[in-house]
Amino acid sequence: MIASFITNLIAYLAGKHHLKKKIKNHKMWFDSEIERIKKKYHL
């Protein structure tokens, strides 16, 4: 379990820089997903 956590942490840190470049695209997608879910569950 701890080895899995460490592997995930390393992958997260390595991907963090790459993620920053993609975050703008993902934010647009994420916002639209939130709106869709809100409508679906009437939040």
PQR file of N, CA, C, O and H, with PARSE charges and radii, in Angstrom:
ATOM      1  N   MET A   1       0.827  -1.197   0.000 -0.4000 1.5000
ATOM      2  CA  MET A   1       0.000   0.000   0.000 -0.0000 2.0000
ATOM      3  C   MET A   1       0.871   1.261   0.000  0.5500 1.7000
ATOM      4  O   MET A   1       0.598   2.209  -0.737 -0.5500 1.4000
ATOM      5  N   ILE A   2       1.908   1.268   0.820 -0.4000 1.5000
ATOM      6  CA  ILE A   2       2.790   2.437   0.878 -0.0000 2.0000
ATOM      7  C   ILE A   2       3.575   2.578  -0.427  0.5500 1.7000
ATOM      8  O   ILE A   2       3.780   3.689  -0.916 -0.5500 1.4000
ATOM      9  H   ILE A   2       2.130   0.498   1.418  0.4000 1.0000
ATOM     10  N   ALA A   3       4.014   1.448  -0.987 -0.4000 1.5000
ATOM     11  CA  ALA A   3       4.743   1.495  -2.256 -0.0000 2.0000
ATOM     12  C   ALA A   3       3.855   2.080  -3.346  0.5500 1.7000
ATOM     13  O   ALA A   3       4.316   2.862  -4.178 -0.5500 1.4000
ATOM     14  H   ALA A   3       3.848   0.545  -0.590  0.4000 1.0000
ATOM     15  N   SER A   4       2.596   1.703  -3.339 -0.4000 1.5000
ATOM     16  CA  SER A   4       1.629   2.221  -4.302 -0.0000 2.0000
ATOM     17  C   SER A   4       1.477   3.726  -4.136  0.5500 1.7000
ATOM     18  O   SER A   4       1.422   4.466  -5.118 -0.5500 1.4000
ATOM     19  H   SER A   4       2.222   1.067  -2.663  0.4000 1.0000
ATOM     20  N   PHE A   5       1.410   4.176  -2.882 -0.4000 1.5000
ATOM     21  CA  PHE A   5       1.274   5.606  -2.599 -0.0000 2.0000
ATOM     22  C   PHE A   5       2.483   6.375  -3.117  0.5500 1.7000
ATOM     23  O   PHE A   5       2.335   7.430  -3.734 -0.5500 1.4000
ATOM     24  H   PHE A   5       1.455   3.575  -2.084  0.4000 1.0000
ATOM     25  N   ILE A   6       3.678   5.845  -2.866 -0.4000 1.5000
ATOM     26  CA  ILE A   6       4.905   6.510  -3.304 -0.0000 2.0000
ATOM     27  C   ILE A   6       4.965   6.576  -4.830  0.5500 1.7000
ATOM     28  O   ILE A   6       5.346   7.600  -5.398 -0.5500 1.4000
ATOM     29  H   ILE A   6       3.798   4.988  -2.365  0.4000 1.0000
ATOM     30  N   THR A   7       4.588   5.481  -5.485 -0.4000 1.5000
ATOM     31  CA  THR A   7       4.565   5.453  -6.950 -0.0000 2.0000
ATOM     32  C   THR A   7       3.618   6.509  -7.484  0.5500 1.7000
ATOM     33  O   THR A   7       3.946   7.231  -8.426 -0.5500 1.4000
ATOM     34  H   THR A   7       4.279   4.650  -5.024  0.4000 1.0000
ATOM     35  N   ASN A   8       2.440   6.598  -6.878 -0.4000 1.5000
ATOM     36  CA  ASN A   8       1.457   7.594  -7.298 -0.0000 2.0000
ATOM     37  C   ASN A   8       1.966   9.006  -7.050  0.5500 1.7000
ATOM     38  O   ASN A   8       1.751   9.899  -7.870 -0.5500 1.4000
ATOM     39  H   ASN A   8       2.174   6.011  -6.113  0.4000 1.0000
ATOM     40  N   LEU A   9       2.638   9.211  -5.922 -0.4000 1.5000
ATOM     41  CA  LEU A   9       3.168  10.529  -5.585 -0.0000 2.0000
ATOM     42  C   LEU A   9       4.223  10.965  -6.600  0.5500 1.7000
ATOM     43  O   LEU A   9       4.220  12.111  -7.049 -0.5500 1.4000
ATOM     44  H   LEU A   9       2.813   8.486  -5.256  0.4000 1.0000
ATOM     45  N   ILE A  10       5.124  10.053  -6.959 -0.4000 1.5000
ATOM     46  CA  ILE A  10       6.165  10.365  -7.942 -0.0000 2.0000
ATOM     47  C   ILE A  10       5.536  10.688  -9.293  0.5500 1.7000
ATOM     48  O   ILE A  10       5.937  11.639  -9.964 -0.5500 1.4000
ATOM     49  H   ILE A  10       5.127   9.122  -6.594  0.4000 1.0000
ATOM     50  N   ALA A  11       4.547   9.886  -9.684 -0.4000 1.5000
ATOM     51  CA  ALA A  11       3.853  10.126 -10.949 -0.0000 2.0000
ATOM     52  C   ALA A  11       3.155  11.479 -10.913  0.5500 1.7000
ATOM     53  O   ALA A  11       3.145  12.210 -11.904 -0.5500 1.4000
ATOM     54  H   ALA A  11       4.221   9.114  -9.139  0.4000 1.0000
ATOM     55  N   TYR A  12       2.576  11.803  -9.769 -0.4000 1.5000
ATOM     56  CA  TYR A  12       1.894  13.098  -9.603 -0.0000 2.0000
ATOM     57  C   TYR A  12       2.880  14.252  -9.751  0.5500 1.7000
ATOM     58  O   TYR A  12       2.612  15.207 -10.480 -0.5500 1.4000
ATOM     59  H   TYR A  12       2.585  11.210  -8.964  0.4000 1.0000
ATOM     60  N   LEU A  13       4.007  14.173  -9.071 -0.4000 1.5000
ATOM     61  CA  LEU A  13       4.997  15.248  -9.120 -0.0000 2.0000
ATOM     62  C   LEU A  13       5.591  15.390 -10.517  0.5500 1.7000
ATOM     63  O   LEU A  13       5.830  16.503 -10.984 -0.5500 1.4000
ATOM     64  H   LEU A  13       4.225  13.397  -8.478  0.4000 1.0000
ATOM     65  N   ALA A  14       5.829  14.263 -11.182 -0.4000 1.5000
ATOM     66  CA  ALA A  14       6.372  14.298 -12.538 -0.0000 2.0000
ATOM     67  C   ALA A  14       5.354  14.889 -13.505  0.5500 1.7000
ATOM     68  O   ALA A  14       5.717  15.600 -14.442 -0.5500 1.4000
ATOM     69  H   ALA A  14       5.635  13.358 -10.802  0.4000 1.0000
ATOM     70  N   GLY A  15       4.086  14.594 -13.274 -0.4000 1.5000
ATOM     71  CA  GLY A  15       3.041  15.065 -14.170 -0.0000 2.0000
ATOM     72  C   GLY A  15       2.580  16.472 -13.878  0.5500 1.7000
ATOM     73  O   GLY A  15       1.869  17.073 -14.684 -0.5500 1.4000
ATOM     74  H   GLY A  15       3.791  14.016 -12.512  0.4000 1.0000
ATOM     75  N   LYS A  16       2.975  17.012 -12.730 -0.4000 1.5000
ATOM     76  CA  LYS A  16       2.474  18.309 -12.285 -0.0000 2.0000
ATOM     77  C   LYS A  16       2.796  19.416 -13.285  0.5500 1.7000
ATOM     78  O   LYS A  16       1.934  20.229 -13.621 -0.5500 1.4000
ATOM     79  H   LYS A  16       3.553  16.524 -12.075  0.4000 1.0000
ATOM     80  N   HIS A  17       4.040  19.442 -13.756 -0.4000 1.5000
ATOM     81  CA  HIS A  17       4.449  20.472 -14.713 -0.0000 2.0000
ATOM     82  C   HIS A  17       3.669  20.324 -16.017  0.5500 1.7000
ATOM     83  O   HIS A  17       3.208  21.312 -16.589 -0.5500 1.4000
ATOM     84  H   HIS A  17       4.740  18.782 -13.483  0.4000 1.0000
ATOM     85  N   HIS A  18       3.526  19.094 -16.478 -0.4000 1.5000
ATOM     86  CA  HIS A  18       2.785  18.805 -17.700 -0.0000 2.0000
ATOM     87  C   HIS A  18       1.325  19.206 -17.524  0.5500 1.7000
ATOM     88  O   HIS A  18       0.689  19.706 -18.452 -0.5500 1.4000
ATOM     89  H   HIS A  18       3.900  18.291 -16.013  0.4000 1.0000
ATOM     90  N   LEU A  19       0.807  18.980 -16.322 -0.4000 1.5000
ATOM     91  CA  LEU A  19      -0.591  19.271 -16.015 -0.0000 2.0000
ATOM     92  C   LEU A  19      -0.884  20.764 -16.109  0.5500 1.7000
ATOM     93  O   LEU A  19      -1.958  21.167 -16.557 -0.5500 1.4000
ATOM     94  H   LEU A  19       1.324  18.573 -15.569  0.4000 1.0000
ATOM     95  N   LYS A  20       0.079  21.582 -15.683 -0.4000 1.5000
ATOM     96  CA  LYS A  20      -0.124  23.038 -15.716 -0.0000 2.0000
ATOM     97  C   LYS A  20      -0.459  23.519 -17.119  0.5500 1.7000
ATOM     98  O   LYS A  20      -1.282  24.417 -17.296 -0.5500 1.4000
ATOM     99  H   LYS A  20       0.951  21.255 -15.319  0.4000 1.0000
ATOM    100  N   LYS A  21       0.188  22.909 -18.128 -0.4000 1.5000
ATOM    101  CA  LYS A  21      -0.064  23.311 -19.506 -0.0000 2.0000
ATOM    102  C   LYS A  21      -1.463  22.903 -19.946  0.5500 1.7000
ATOM    103  O   LYS A  21      -2.100  23.602 -20.734 -0.5500 1.4000
ATOM    104  H   LYS A  21       0.856  22.179 -17.984  0.4000 1.0000
ATOM    105  N   LYS A  22      -1.938  21.774 -19.436 -0.4000 1.5000
ATOM    106  CA  LYS A  22      -3.230  21.243 -19.867 -0.0000 2.0000
ATOM    107  C   LYS A  22      -4.391  21.787 -19.051  0.5500 1.7000
ATOM    108  O   LYS A  22      -5.552  21.626 -19.428 -0.5500 1.4000
ATOM    109  H   LYS A  22      -1.421  21.207 -18.796  0.4000 1.0000
ATOM    110  N   ILE A  23      -4.079  22.430 -17.938 -0.4000 1.5000
ATOM    111  CA  ILE A  23      -5.121  22.770 -16.959 -0.0000 2.0000
ATOM    112  C   ILE A  23      -6.181  23.708 -17.530  0.5500 1.7000
ATOM    113  O   ILE A  23      -7.350  23.617 -17.156 -0.5500 1.4000
ATOM    114  H   ILE A  23      -3.136  22.561 -17.632  0.4000 1.0000
ATOM    115  N   LYS A  24      -5.788  24.601 -18.423 -0.4000 1.5000
ATOM    116  CA  LYS A  24      -6.765  25.524 -19.005 -0.0000 2.0000
ATOM    117  C   LYS A  24      -7.822  24.769 -19.797  0.5500 1.7000
ATOM    118  O   LYS A  24      -9.013  25.055 -19.673 -0.5500 1.4000
ATOM    119  H   LYS A  24      -4.838  24.675 -18.726  0.4000 1.0000
ATOM    120  N   ASN A  25      -7.397  23.806 -20.610 -0.4000 1.5000
ATOM    121  CA  ASN A  25      -8.349  22.992 -21.369 -0.0000 2.0000
ATOM    122  C   ASN A  25      -9.224  22.186 -20.428  0.5500 1.7000
ATOM    123  O   ASN A  25     -10.440  22.112 -20.607 -0.5500 1.4000
ATOM    124  H   ASN A  25      -6.430  23.574 -20.710  0.4000 1.0000
ATOM    125  N   HIS A  26      -8.605  21.585 -19.427 -0.4000 1.5000
ATOM    126  CA  HIS A  26      -9.345  20.750 -18.487 -0.0000 2.0000
ATOM    127  C   HIS A  26     -10.324  21.568 -17.661  0.5500 1.7000
ATOM    128  O   HIS A  26     -11.408  21.092 -17.324 -0.5500 1.4000
ATOM    129  H   HIS A  26      -7.618  21.645 -19.281  0.4000 1.0000
ATOM    130  N   LYS A  27      -9.944  22.801 -17.334 -0.4000 1.5000
ATOM    131  CA  LYS A  27     -10.833  23.635 -16.533 -0.0000 2.0000
ATOM    132  C   LYS A  27     -12.131  23.915 -17.288  0.5500 1.7000
ATOM    133  O   LYS A  27     -13.214  23.885 -16.703 -0.5500 1.4000
ATOM    134  H   LYS A  27      -9.063  23.188 -17.608  0.4000 1.0000
ATOM    135  N   MET A  28     -12.019  24.186 -18.576 -0.4000 1.5000
ATOM    136  CA  MET A  28     -13.220  24.414 -19.378 -0.0000 2.0000
ATOM    137  C   MET A  28     -14.096  23.166 -19.380  0.5500 1.7000
ATOM    138  O   MET A  28     -15.310  23.250 -19.196 -0.5500 1.4000
ATOM    139  H   MET A  28     -11.139  24.211 -19.051  0.4000 1.0000
ATOM    140  N   TRP A  29     -13.464  21.996 -19.592 -0.4000 1.5000
ATOM    141  CA  TRP A  29     -14.201  20.734 -19.588 -0.0000 2.0000
ATOM    142  C   TRP A  29     -14.806  20.476 -18.213  0.5500 1.7000
ATOM    143  O   TRP A  29     -15.967  20.081 -18.102 -0.5500 1.4000
ATOM    144  H   TRP A  29     -12.478  21.928 -19.742  0.4000 1.0000
ATOM    145  N   PHE A  30     -14.017  20.700 -17.170 -0.4000 1.5000
ATOM    146  CA  PHE A  30     -14.439  20.456 -15.790 -0.0000 2.0000
ATOM    147  C   PHE A  30     -15.641  21.324 -15.425  0.5500 1.7000
ATOM    148  O   PHE A  30     -16.602  20.843 -14.825 -0.5500 1.4000
ATOM    149  H   PHE A  30     -13.074  21.021 -17.260  0.4000 1.0000
ATOM    150  N   ASP A  31     -15.583  22.606 -15.791 -0.4000 1.5000
ATOM    151  CA  ASP A  31     -16.694  23.525 -15.515 -0.0000 2.0000
ATOM    152  C   ASP A  31     -17.968  23.058 -16.200  0.5500 1.7000
ATOM    153  O   ASP A  31     -19.044  23.104 -15.602 -0.5500 1.4000
ATOM    154  H   ASP A  31     -14.802  22.997 -16.279  0.4000 1.0000
ATOM    155  N   SER A  32     -17.863  22.609 -17.442 -0.4000 1.5000
ATOM    156  CA  SER A  32     -19.059  22.154 -18.149 -0.0000 2.0000
ATOM    157  C   SER A  32     -19.586  20.855 -17.545  0.5500 1.7000
ATOM    158  O   SER A  32     -20.797  20.634 -17.509 -0.5500 1.4000
ATOM    159  H   SER A  32     -16.990  22.571 -17.928  0.4000 1.0000
ATOM    160  N   GLU A  33     -18.681  19.992 -17.068 -0.4000 1.5000
ATOM    161  CA  GLU A  33     -19.112  18.764 -16.389 -0.0000 2.0000
ATOM    162  C   GLU A  33     -19.864  19.093 -15.108  0.5500 1.7000
ATOM    163  O   GLU A  33     -20.887  18.475 -14.813 -0.5500 1.4000
ATOM    164  H   GLU A  33     -17.698  20.172 -17.097  0.4000 1.0000
ATOM    165  N   ILE A  34     -19.366  20.061 -14.346 -0.4000 1.5000
ATOM    166  CA  ILE A  34     -20.029  20.464 -13.101 -0.0000 2.0000
ATOM    167  C   ILE A  34     -21.428  20.981 -13.404  0.5500 1.7000
ATOM    168  O   ILE A  34     -22.383  20.635 -12.708 -0.5500 1.4000
ATOM    169  H   ILE A  34     -18.535  20.564 -14.586  0.4000 1.0000
ATOM    170  N   GLU A  35     -21.553  21.804 -14.434 -0.4000 1.5000
ATOM    171  CA  GLU A  35     -22.872  22.326 -14.807 -0.0000 2.0000
ATOM    172  C   GLU A  35     -23.814  21.190 -15.177  0.5500 1.7000
ATOM    173  O   GLU A  35     -24.984  21.192 -14.794 -0.5500 1.4000
ATOM    174  H   GLU A  35     -20.778  22.085 -14.999  0.4000 1.0000
ATOM    175  N   ARG A  36     -23.292  20.209 -15.931 -0.4000 1.5000
ATOM    176  CA  ARG A  36     -24.092  19.064 -16.357 -0.0000 2.0000
ATOM    177  C   ARG A  36     -24.574  18.269 -15.144  0.5500 1.7000
ATOM    178  O   ARG A  36     -25.739  17.877 -15.075 -0.5500 1.4000
ATOM    179  H   ARG A  36     -22.341  20.207 -16.242  0.4000 1.0000
ATOM    180  N   ILE A  37     -23.675  18.036 -14.192 -0.4000 1.5000
ATOM    181  CA  ILE A  37     -24.024  17.281 -12.984 -0.0000 2.0000
ATOM    182  C   ILE A  37     -25.031  18.052 -12.135  0.5500 1.7000
ATOM    183  O   ILE A  37     -25.966  17.463 -11.592 -0.5500 1.4000
ATOM    184  H   ILE A  37     -22.729  18.355 -14.248  0.4000 1.0000
ATOM    185  N   LYS A  38     -24.843  19.363 -12.019 -0.4000 1.5000
ATOM    186  CA  LYS A  38     -25.792  20.184 -11.255 -0.0000 2.0000
ATOM    187  C   LYS A  38     -27.194  20.063 -11.833  0.5500 1.7000
ATOM    188  O   LYS A  38     -28.168  19.919 -11.094 -0.5500 1.4000
ATOM    189  H   LYS A  38     -24.083  19.841 -12.460  0.4000 1.0000
ATOM    190  N   LYS A  39     -27.292  20.121 -13.154 -0.4000 1.5000
ATOM    191  CA  LYS A  39     -28.601  20.011 -13.799 -0.0000 2.0000
ATOM    192  C   LYS A  39     -29.184  18.626 -13.572  0.5500 1.7000
ATOM    193  O   LYS A  39     -30.372  18.480 -13.287 -0.5500 1.4000
ATOM    194  H   LYS A  39     -26.501  20.238 -13.754  0.4000 1.0000
ATOM    195  N   LYS A  40     -28.338  17.611 -13.702 -0.4000 1.5000
ATOM    196  CA  LYS A  40     -28.796  16.229 -13.557 -0.0000 2.0000
ATOM    197  C   LYS A  40     -29.368  15.977 -12.170  0.5500 1.7000
ATOM    198  O   LYS A  40     -30.401  15.323 -12.031 -0.5500 1.4000
ATOM    199  H   LYS A  40     -27.372  17.730 -13.933  0.4000 1.0000
ATOM    200  N   TYR A  41     -28.702  16.493 -11.145 -0.4000 1.5000
ATOM    201  CA  TYR A  41     -29.130  16.230  -9.763 -0.0000 2.0000
ATOM    202  C   TYR A  41     -29.847  17.417  -9.131  0.5500 1.7000
ATOM    203  O   TYR A  41     -30.128  17.414  -7.932 -0.5500 1.4000
ATOM    204  H   TYR A  41     -27.862  17.024 -11.258  0.4000 1.0000
ATOM    205  N   HIS A  42     -30.144  18.437  -9.945 -0.4000 1.5000
ATOM    206  CA  HIS A  42     -30.891  19.617  -9.488 -0.0000 2.0000
ATOM    207  C   HIS A  42     -30.248  20.266  -8.268  0.5500 1.7000
ATOM    208  O   HIS A  42     -30.911  20.502  -7.258 -0.5500 1.4000
ATOM    209  H   HIS A  42     -29.916  18.439 -10.919  0.4000 1.0000
ATOM    210  N   LEU A  43     -28.948  20.552  -8.370 -0.4000 1.5000
ATOM    211  CA  LEU A  43     -28.228  21.157  -7.244 -0.0000 2.0000
ATOM    212  C   LEU A  43     -28.286  22.674  -7.341  0.5500 1.7000
ATOM    213  O   LEU A  43     -27.738  23.368  -6.486 -0.5500 1.4000
ATOM    214  H   LEU A  43     -28.409  20.360  -9.190  0.4000 1.0000
TER
END
